Amino acid sequence: MKAAARRRTRSRDFAKRYLRDASGIASIEFALVAFISVALIAGTLELAIDMIVDATVQAAAQEASRVGITTTTPATGTRQDAAQKVIDTILGGWKQLGATVEITALNYGTYGNLSNSAYKPTSDMGGLGDVIAYNIKLTMPGVTGIPKMFGIDTLTFERNYIVQNEK
């Protein structure tokens, strides 16, 4: 009988020691928290990059509209070529990450034409006093892959500016 009682006591002691043993808890906690932490860090990184892209698209639109406003024609090419060059300089880095840039400039002639629904604008930079609407659209895939997890294949950043060429 003593041997059976000793065996039960040993098994109880083993169970108590096993339940009190804290080795490996850090690994288990890390496994539970690591995925969430990495996803939050990647999401924050994606959001920060998207905000930077948005700011550069805005800067490109502002610079392109400044080139379009001026009354002087560039030494080579047209004002539209000069605006395209400015935009390519500012947004060129994002093209290396797979971004595509689309630029449109619509010449409405005068303010009166903006309210005329039958008026068809032209796609040039206009002359002196003309009203020009600029649209810059940058489309790119997400950098970290987080948007794809939510079914968003491409991100689109767009800016519109309406300016009147100087007289």
N, C-alpha and C positions, 0 to 999 in steps of 0.2 A: 504494500500500500504506500510505503514511503516513496518509492520510485515514481508512482503515478502523481502523487502530490507535488513532488519536485518538478516533474515535467510541466504541470499546469502553472506552477509558480514561474518557471523559466519562460514559458510562452507569454505569460502576463507581463513579465519584466521586459521581454523583447518588444511586445506591443506598446508598452508605455514608453520605452526608449525610442521606438520608431516614430510614435506620434509627437514626441518632444523634440526630435531631431530637426534642426532648422537649416541644415546644409541643403543647398539647391533651391531655396525659396527665391533668391535673387534671380536665378535663371528663369524660373517660372514667371515671376513678375515682369521681367524683361520681355519674355515672349508675349505676354498679354498686352504690354504697353508699347512695344517697339513699332508695330505696324501703324497704330494710331498716330504716334509721334512723327514717324516718317511721312505719313500722308499729310499731316498738318504743316510740316516744314515744306514739303513739295508744293502744297497749295498756296502757301504764303509766298514762296518763290515765284510761282506762276502769276499770281496776282501782282507782285511787284514788277515783273517783266512786262506784263500787259499794261500797267500804268506808265512805264517808261516808253513803250511803243506808242501809246496814245499821245503822250506828250510830244514825241518826235514827229508824229503825224501833224499835230497842231502847229508845231514850229515850222514844218515844211510848208503847210498851207499859208501861214502868215508870210513867210519869205517869198513864196511864189506870187502871192497877191501883191507884195511890194514891187517885185520885178514887173508885174503886169501894169501897175499903176503908172510907172514912170513914162514920160513922154518921149524919151530917147529910144531909138532903135539900136540894139546891140551892134557892135562892129561886124560880127559874123552871125548869120542866121536871123531868126525872128525873135520877138519877145517871148513867144510860146516856147521856142527852143531854149531860151535863157531860163525860163521858169522850170522847164523840164530838167535842165542841168542842175539847178538849185535843189530841186526835189530829189533827184538821183544822188546828189552829194549827201543830203541829210538822211535819206532813207536807205542808202546803199548798203549799210551794214545789216539791215534786216533781211535784205534779199539773200544774203549768205545763209540765213536760217530757213530759207524756203518761202519767203514772202513775195507776193506779187503786188505791184503798184499800178493803179489805173488813175489817170488824170484826165479830167475833162474841164474845158473852159467854154462857157456859152456866152456869146455876145448878144445882149438884149438891145443894143443901140442907145436907147434913152430910158429914163424912168417911166415914161408914158407907155412903153411897150410891155412893161412888166404886168400891167393890168389887162392888156389886150390878149384874149385867149386865141385869136386867129394868128397872132404874130409867131413866126418860127425863128428862133434865135440861130445865129451862125456859130460855128465852132472855132472862131479865131479870137485873138486877144483884143480885138476892137481898136478903135481910133480914139482920138481925144474926146473926152466927155462921155464915151460909151460906158454902159453898165455891164460888168462882166461877173458871171457867177462861176466860181472855181469849186470843183469837187475833187478831192483826193481820197482815194480808197486803197487801203492796204489790207491784203488778206494773207493770213499765215496760219500754219498749224500751231497748236499749243507746244510750248517748249518742254514741259515736264511730263506730258501725257495725262495729266489730271483732267483736262477738258474732255479727252476721248473717253474717259471712264464714265462721263455723264452724257455721252452721245453727241458731243460737239466736236465735229471734225476740223472745222476751220474757224478762226477768229477774224472778225472784220472790224477795222478801225476806219472811220470816215469823218472828214471835215468838209464843210461848205463855207465859202466866203463870198460875199457880194461886195464888189468895190466899183467905184466910178473912176475911170482913167482921168488923170489930171488934164486940165485944159491949158 
